[in-house]
Amino acid sequence: MNEVMKSIITRRSIRSFQKKQVENEKLELVLHAATQAPNGMRQEPWHFTALQNPELLKKLDLLVAGEGKSFFYHAPTLILVSIEQGNRFAQADTACAMTNMMQAAHALGLGSVWCNRINGNNEIDTKLTEYGIPQGFQVTATLALGYAAEPLPEKLEHKVNTITYVR
């Protein structure tokens, strides 16, 4: 099996992170992978905000999840994906960028998980300029990023009968 297929098949969502911060070089590669994702009509309507400030992360957690909880599993880095409001390809463009980032993270030895607590909550997702979200953009996804605190599970059991061949 080639390395690309192996990476796709072995990637897992990580929900327990070490406190160690992601190195700048690795973060830049993950974000570069995001910008290389397919997007509708090549509009590139996105903005990627890498949030690593511990005080702001704690404040955002309090806003989104409440006291003593973490919607991003206390990861040391949170990437907020935002899209220009009203863009008709927002959902698909976000999914492509998130997939690229999760695969890049895995290839670099990092763990990640897609977190859905902000996107779709208009009381929060359009009012995050304090956290680096540009005016006129809406958060469509967040990616928790860091080093896994526990070993990755080797194999996942999948639902049966999810593939049909019509030849």
BELZITA-V901148 format. One line per field, one symbol per residue. phi: phi as a letter, one per 20 degrees, with the letter a starting at -180 (. if undefined). psi: psi as a letter, one per 20 degrees, with the letter a starting at -180 (. if undefined). burial: b if it has 24 or more other C-alpha atoms within 12 Angstrom, else e. Layout:
phi: ???
psi: ???
burial: ???
This chain:
phi: .ffffgfffefcfdcbdffgfffgffffffffgffeffbgllfleebddedcfgffffffgffedogmdcecllffccdeeccggnffdgfffffffffgffffgffenddbbfddeegndffdfdcdffdnefgndcfdaccfcrefecffffcdedgemdccdcd
psi: prhggggghipqppjoqripqpqgggghgghghgiiqqqpkkhmjrppoooiohghgggggggghrpjroikkkqipppppqqppipijggggggggggggggggghjjqqrpppkhgpiniigijlkhhjjpqpjqppiqqoppappiqqqpgpqpqprljpppo.
burial: eeeeeeeeeebbbbbbbbeebbeeebbebbbebbbebbbeeeebbbbbbbbbeeeebbebbebbeeeeebbbbbbbbbbbbbbbbeeeebbebbbbbbbbbbbbbbbbbbbbbbbebbbeeeebbbebeebbbbeebbbbbbbbbbbbeeeeeeeeeeeeeeeeeee
